Amino acid sequence: MEHKRKLIIDAHLDLGMNAVEWNRDLRLSVQEIRKRESGMTDKLDRGKNTVSLPALREGNVGLVVATQLARYIPSGRPDDGDPYWNSPEICWSIAQAQRSYYKAMEDLGEMVQITGKKELRAHLDTWLKGDSADNNHKPVGYILSLEGADSLVNLSFLEKAYAYGLRAIGVSHYGQGRYAGGSGTESGFTGIGRELLREMDRLHMILDVTHLTDQGFMEAVEWYKGPVWASHHNCRAVISGQRQLSDDQLRILIDRGAVIGGALDNWMLAENWVRGVDDPLKRQVGLEKLIDHYDHICQLAGNSLHCAIGSDLDGMYGTEQSPYDLDTIADLQKISSLLLRRGYSEEDVDNICYGNWMRFMEANLP
């Protein structure tokens, strides 16, 4: 008998970036997007995408945390090869273009923005109680998050962003950000970064600790009194590296009632992954590797209440750097059977697929 498809909440997808900067029409199927990109070589993941709105519906992914992402690199700082912009004002404009894409999808009935508890409950009722065979007629819900705060030109822009529905912020990304050091650096919060935390606290926004340095993480959990999550993070004890969370950090997050979203970028699932060289199948990096990280978090917590999905699929990579047994984001449904095979209960599976994010959002959205 076929196992019933679980509702899935994915807490990290760069949909706006994929549409605006990768020029992907996310209303098309994954296969149609791949066909359009056949022969293109400007980015490593051309023709290898995994995410589209039809694929989300096929995978019963009814709610996502969708990002705005625009990174600033000042003159004189080395280009690390990832997209960046030359001023905070340009970053703001790029972030607004991504937001405009989400609004266009709303106008077409493809997506719906969730900004508070009332909308969240109504939307999730539609996906939980409705027939998943009718998903093609359901809008994909999204909560707006900012990945890296560089695009906030100054703190007055936080008020503007909150007014249009921004509910979560990851203060840093890769490299040294304007508000805090990010992955690959060692620095903590800047002066204006600490001011940003105070303003976020006042607005009761969600702080995403993803991409903070070890120093920045400790500063954040000491200074920030509001809700905290790690939208797309794995475990340093399982796969080494600064980008992963240490056991001490995981314990702090568990004590704070946080949820950690497991990410599916293979360099976070396999030791010494070489981007553009290693092959997922040859390295045997499958979805099972993510369950190793879930196991670790559940053992530390003593329950299944603190891990979930934050896939980061198509986050500047595609199938060339995703688990070999994932062709599209609809394959997130395989996580259920993998968890059951490891001895997790149906309740545990519900927690990880959607319940933990749902409870966290119900508790902390306005």
C-alpha positions as CSV (number, residue, x, y, z in Angstrom):
1,M,0.0,0.0,0.0
2,E,1.4,3.4,-0.9
3,H,2.4,5.6,2.0
4,K,0.3,8.7,2.3
5,R,2.2,11.8,1.3
6,K,3.1,14.1,4.2
7,L,2.7,17.8,4.2
8,I,6.1,19.4,4.0
9,I,7.2,22.8,5.1
10,D,10.6,23.8,3.7
11,A,12.2,26.7,5.6
12,H,14.7,27.8,3.0
13,L,14.3,28.3,-0.7
14,D,15.8,31.0,-2.9
15,L,12.9,31.2,-5.3
16,G,13.1,34.9,-6.0
17,M,16.8,34.7,-6.7
18,N,16.3,31.8,-9.1
19,A,13.6,33.7,-10.9
20,V,15.2,37.2,-11.1
21,E,18.9,36.3,-11.4
22,W,18.9,32.8,-12.9
23,N,16.0,33.9,-15.2
24,R,13.9,30.8,-14.4
25,D,10.2,30.7,-15.0
26,L,9.1,28.8,-11.9
27,R,5.6,28.2,-13.2
28,L,7.1,25.7,-15.6
29,S,8.0,22.2,-14.7
30,V,11.5,21.4,-13.6
31,Q,12.0,19.4,-16.9
32,E,10.9,22.4,-19.0
33,I,13.3,24.7,-17.2
34,R,16.1,22.2,-17.8
35,K,15.2,22.1,-21.5
36,R,15.4,25.9,-21.7
37,E,18.8,25.9,-20.1
38,S,20.3,23.1,-22.2
39,G,23.7,24.2,-23.5
40,M,24.0,27.1,-21.1
41,T,27.3,27.3,-19.3
42,D,27.2,30.6,-17.4
43,K,26.5,28.8,-14.1
44,L,27.4,25.4,-12.8
45,D,23.8,24.4,-12.2
46,R,22.4,25.3,-15.6
47,G,20.0,22.6,-16.7
48,K,20.3,20.8,-13.3
49,N,17.6,22.7,-11.4
50,T,15.4,20.8,-8.9
51,V,12.7,23.4,-7.9
52,S,9.6,24.8,-9.5
53,L,6.1,25.6,-8.4
54,P,4.6,22.5,-10.0
55,A,7.3,20.4,-8.3
56,L,6.5,21.9,-5.0
57,R,2.9,20.9,-5.4
58,E,3.8,17.4,-6.6
59,G,5.9,17.0,-3.4
60,N,3.0,18.3,-1.2
61,V,5.3,21.2,-0.1
62,G,2.6,23.6,0.9
63,L,4.6,26.2,2.7
64,V,8.1,27.6,2.3
65,V,10.3,30.2,3.8
66,A,11.2,32.2,0.6
67,T,14.2,34.5,0.6
68,Q,15.4,37.8,-0.6
69,L,19.1,37.7,-1.1
70,A,21.5,40.4,-2.4
71,R,25.1,40.5,-1.1
72,Y,27.3,43.6,-0.9
73,I,31.0,43.4,-1.5
74,P,32.8,46.8,-1.2
75,S,35.5,47.9,-3.6
76,G,38.8,46.3,-2.9
77,R,37.4,43.1,-1.3
78,P,38.2,40.0,-3.4
79,D,35.4,38.5,-5.5
80,D,34.7,35.0,-4.3
81,G,32.8,34.0,-7.4
82,D,29.3,34.1,-5.9
83,P,26.8,36.9,-7.0
84,Y,27.3,40.2,-5.3
85,W,26.5,43.9,-5.8
86,N,28.5,47.1,-5.5
87,S,26.4,49.1,-3.0
88,P,23.7,48.5,-0.3
89,E,21.3,50.6,-2.4
90,I,21.7,48.2,-5.4
91,C,21.3,45.3,-3.0
92,W,18.0,46.8,-1.8
93,S,16.8,47.2,-5.4
94,I,17.7,43.5,-6.2
95,A,15.9,42.3,-3.1
96,Q,12.8,44.4,-4.1
97,A,12.9,42.8,-7.6
98,Q,12.8,39.4,-5.9
99,R,9.9,40.5,-3.7
100,S,8.1,41.8,-6.8
101,Y,8.4,38.3,-8.3
102,Y,6.6,36.8,-5.3
103,K,3.9,39.5,-5.6
104,A,3.4,38.6,-9.3
105,M,3.0,35.0,-8.3
106,E,0.4,36.0,-5.8
107,D,-1.5,38.0,-8.3
108,L,-1.6,34.9,-10.5
109,G,-2.8,32.7,-7.7
110,E,0.4,30.6,-7.7
111,M,1.6,31.7,-4.2
112,V,0.2,33.4,-1.1
113,Q,2.2,35.4,1.5
114,I,1.8,34.4,5.1
115,T,2.5,37.2,7.6
116,G,0.6,36.2,10.8
117,K,-1.0,33.4,12.7
118,K,-4.4,33.7,11.2
119,E,-3.2,33.4,7.6
120,L,-0.9,30.5,8.6
121,R,-3.7,28.5,10.2
122,A,-6.1,29.0,7.3
123,H,-3.4,28.1,4.7
124,L,-2.2,25.0,6.5
125,D,-5.8,23.8,7.0
126,T,-6.2,23.9,3.2
127,W,-3.1,21.7,2.7
128,L,-3.6,19.4,5.7
129,K,-7.3,18.7,5.3
130,G,-7.6,19.0,1.5
131,D,-7.0,16.2,-1.0
132,S,-3.3,16.2,-2.1
133,A,-4.5,15.1,-5.5
134,D,-6.0,18.6,-5.9
135,N,-2.7,20.4,-5.2
136,N,-2.6,21.9,-8.6
137,H,-5.3,24.3,-7.5
138,K,-3.6,25.3,-4.3
139,P,-1.3,28.3,-3.9
140,V,2.1,27.6,-2.3
141,G,2.3,29.6,0.9
142,Y,5.5,31.6,1.7
143,I,6.9,33.4,4.6
144,L,9.4,36.1,3.6
145,S,12.9,36.0,4.9
146,L,16.0,38.0,4.3
147,E,19.2,36.0,3.8
148,G,22.0,38.4,4.6
149,A,21.0,41.9,5.8
150,D,23.3,43.8,3.4
151,S,20.3,45.2,1.5
152,L,19.0,47.0,4.5
153,V,20.5,50.4,3.6
154,N,20.0,51.6,7.1
155,L,17.8,50.6,10.0
156,S,14.8,52.7,8.7
157,F,14.6,50.1,5.9
158,L,13.9,47.4,8.4
159,E,10.6,49.1,9.2
160,K,9.7,49.3,5.5
161,A,10.5,45.6,5.1
162,Y,8.5,44.6,8.2
163,A,5.6,46.5,6.8
164,Y,5.6,44.5,3.6
165,G,5.8,41.2,5.5
166,L,9.4,40.4,6.2
167,R,9.3,38.1,9.2
168,A,12.8,36.5,9.5
169,I,16.4,37.7,8.9
170,G,19.6,35.8,8.6
171,V,22.0,38.7,9.4
172,S,25.0,37.3,7.4
173,H,25.7,35.2,4.4
174,Y,29.1,34.3,2.9
175,G,32.0,36.6,3.7
176,Q,32.1,39.8,5.8
177,G,28.6,41.4,5.8
178,R,27.7,44.9,6.8
179,Y,25.9,43.7,9.9
180,A,27.9,40.6,10.9
181,G,30.6,38.3,9.7
182,G,29.4,35.3,7.7
183,S,30.6,31.9,6.6
184,G,34.3,31.8,5.9
185,T,35.1,34.6,8.3
186,E,35.6,34.7,12.1
187,S,34.2,38.1,13.0
188,G,31.0,38.8,15.0
189,F,28.5,41.6,14.8
190,T,29.4,45.1,13.8
191,G,28.1,48.1,15.7
192,I,25.1,48.5,13.3
193,G,24.6,44.8,13.5
194,R,23.9,45.0,17.2
195,E,21.5,47.9,16.6
196,L,19.8,45.7,14.0
197,L,19.3,43.0,16.6
198,R,17.7,45.5,19.0
199,E,15.3,46.7,16.3
200,M,14.4,43.1,15.3
201,D,13.8,42.3,18.9
202,R,11.4,45.3,19.2
203,L,9.5,44.0,16.2
204,H,9.6,40.4,17.5
205,M,11.1,39.1,14.3
206,I,12.6,35.7,13.8
207,L,16.4,35.7,13.9
208,D,18.0,33.1,11.6
209,V,21.4,32.1,13.0
210,T,22.4,30.4,9.7
211,H,25.7,31.6,8.3
212,L,26.8,33.3,11.5
213,T,30.4,32.7,12.7
214,D,31.0,31.0,16.0
215,Q,31.6,34.4,17.6
216,G,28.5,35.8,15.9
217,F,26.4,32.9,17.0
218,M,27.3,33.4,20.7
219,E,26.7,37.1,20.5
220,A,23.4,36.6,18.9
221,V,22.0,34.1,21.4
222,E,23.3,36.3,24.3
223,W,21.9,39.6,23.0
224,Y,18.8,38.5,21.1
225,K,15.8,37.8,23.3
226,G,13.2,37.0,20.5
227,P,12.6,33.8,18.6
228,V,15.6,32.1,16.9
229,W,15.8,29.4,14.3
230,A,18.5,27.9,12.0
231,S,16.7,27.6,8.7
232,H,19.3,25.5,6.8
233,H,22.0,24.0,8.9
234,N,23.6,20.6,9.6
235,C,25.8,19.2,12.3
236,R,29.5,19.7,12.7
237,A,29.9,16.4,14.7
238,V,28.6,14.5,11.6
239,I,30.4,16.5,8.8
240,S,33.1,18.9,9.9
241,G,33.3,22.6,9.0
242,Q,32.5,26.0,10.3
243,R,29.3,26.2,8.3
244,Q,27.9,23.4,10.4
245,L,26.5,23.7,14.0
246,S,28.6,22.4,16.9
247,D,27.0,20.3,19.6
248,D,27.3,23.2,22.0
249,Q,25.4,25.5,19.5
250,L,22.8,22.8,19.0
251,R,22.2,22.5,22.7
252,I,21.8,26.2,23.0
253,L,19.3,26.2,20.2
254,I,17.4,23.3,21.7
255,D,17.2,25.1,25.0
256,R,15.8,28.1,23.2
257,G,13.1,26.1,21.6
258,A,14.6,26.6,18.2
259,V,14.1,24.4,15.1
260,I,17.0,23.4,12.8
261,G,16.3,22.9,9.1
262,G,18.4,20.2,7.5
263,A,20.1,21.3,4.3
264,L,20.7,19.3,1.1
265,D,23.8,20.9,-0.3
266,N,26.2,18.0,-0.7
267,W,29.2,19.9,0.7
268,M,27.3,19.8,4.0
269,L,26.5,16.1,3.7
270,A,29.9,14.7,2.6
271,E,33.4,15.4,3.9
272,N,35.8,17.2,1.6
273,W,33.2,17.7,-1.2
274,V,34.8,19.5,-4.2
275,R,32.4,21.7,-6.0
276,G,32.2,21.1,-9.7
277,V,34.4,18.0,-9.5
278,D,32.7,15.4,-7.2
279,D,29.8,13.4,-8.4
280,P,26.9,12.6,-6.0
281,L,26.4,9.0,-7.2
282,K,30.1,8.2,-7.2
283,R,30.5,9.7,-3.7
284,Q,27.2,7.9,-2.6
285,V,25.7,11.0,-1.2
286,G,22.0,10.3,-0.9
287,L,19.1,11.6,1.2
288,E,20.1,9.0,3.8
289,K,23.0,11.3,4.7
290,L,20.5,13.9,5.9
291,I,19.0,11.4,8.3
292,D,22.4,11.1,10.0
293,H,22.1,14.8,10.9
294,Y,18.5,14.4,12.1
295,D,19.6,11.4,14.3
296,H,22.3,13.5,15.9
297,I,20.0,16.4,16.7
298,C,17.3,14.0,18.1
299,Q,19.9,12.2,20.3
300,L,21.0,15.6,21.7
301,A,17.5,16.8,22.3
302,G,16.0,13.4,23.5
303,N,13.1,13.9,21.1
304,S,12.2,14.8,17.5
305,L,11.0,18.4,18.2
306,H,14.0,20.4,17.0
307,C,14.8,19.2,13.4
308,A,13.0,19.8,10.2
309,I,13.5,20.6,6.5
310,G,15.4,23.6,5.2
311,S,16.5,22.2,1.9
312,D,18.3,25.2,0.3
313,L,17.7,23.3,-3.0
314,D,18.8,25.4,-6.1
315,G,20.6,27.7,-3.7
316,M,23.3,28.4,-6.3
317,Y,23.6,24.6,-7.1
318,G,21.6,21.9,-8.7
319,T,21.6,18.1,-9.1
320,E,25.3,18.2,-9.6
321,Q,25.6,19.0,-5.8
322,S,22.4,17.4,-4.5
323,P,21.8,13.9,-3.1
324,Y,21.9,11.4,-6.0
325,D,18.4,10.1,-5.2
326,L,16.8,13.5,-5.5
327,D,15.7,14.6,-9.0
328,T,13.3,17.3,-8.1
329,I,12.1,18.9,-4.8
330,A,9.1,16.5,-4.9
331,D,11.5,13.8,-3.8
332,L,11.6,15.3,-0.3
333,Q,8.7,12.9,0.2
334,K,11.3,10.1,0.4
335,I,12.4,11.5,3.7
336,S,9.3,10.0,5.4
337,S,10.2,6.4,4.5
338,L,13.9,6.9,5.3
339,L,12.9,8.1,8.8
340,L,10.5,5.2,9.3
341,R,13.2,2.8,8.2
342,R,15.5,4.2,10.9
343,G,12.9,3.5,13.5
344,Y,11.2,6.8,13.8
345,S,7.5,6.9,14.6
346,E,4.8,8.4,12.4
347,E,4.6,11.2,15.0
348,D,8.3,11.8,14.6
349,V,7.9,12.0,10.8
350,D,5.1,14.5,11.1
351,N,7.2,16.6,13.4
352,I,10.2,16.7,11.0
353,C,8.2,17.1,7.8
354,Y,5.9,19.9,9.0
355,G,4.9,19.9,12.7
356,N,8.0,21.5,14.2
357,W,8.0,24.4,11.8
358,M,4.2,24.8,12.1
359,R,4.3,25.0,15.9
360,F,7.3,27.4,15.8
361,M,5.5,29.7,13.3
362,E,2.2,29.6,15.2
363,A,4.1,30.6,18.4
364,N,6.1,33.4,16.9
365,L,4.3,35.0,14.0
366,P,2.3,38.1,14.9
